[in-house]
């Protein structure tokens, strides 16, 4: 089998679930942003309740990452997104096709990263339109590290479908890492071989 055939098999043919989830998540994100651009943006700054006291529609644009981290640093954000996507696709390529939940989790994170990267590259900001209306605990607490200046706001930042996909994918990956038993080597150790050989 040629190297090209092997690559295509490992990256595409045997990983159909990954691509279905990725494309589905990306389409859902971009379609919902287009809808919000047409119907939520004109109502700005009004919050339209979805569930009273919990969540509503609210238009916002974000030039940074989550919680406006690295705001005004598009080059840094673009490089980080490219690095994250490279790692995700590498893990997808190496993954066992039978690990369907793992592939789905990687695809969710990738779809969200691509969706927000699309906005940053083409629009200069990310379109957000969902908003939790309750106050966050510990608001005002924060820290500074390198170029990151973080502080918990009074309200959770306005978010989008891409953010939901990223968070869902990360949660799945964490849960799977906690549930995965440590692999034990089936091969006998040198000590075992010496005992059996004695």
Buried (B, 14 or more C-beta within 10 A) or exposed (E): EEEEEEEEEBBEEBBEBBBEBBEBBBEBBBEBBEEBBEEBBEEEEEBEEEEEEEBBBBBBBBBBBBBBBBBEBBEEBEEBBEEBBEEBBEBBEEBEBEBBEBBBBBBBBBBBBBBBBBBBEEEEBBBBBBBBBEEBEEEEEEEEEEEEEBEBBEEBBBBBBBBBBBBBBBEBBEEEEEEEEEEEEEEEEEEEEEEEEE
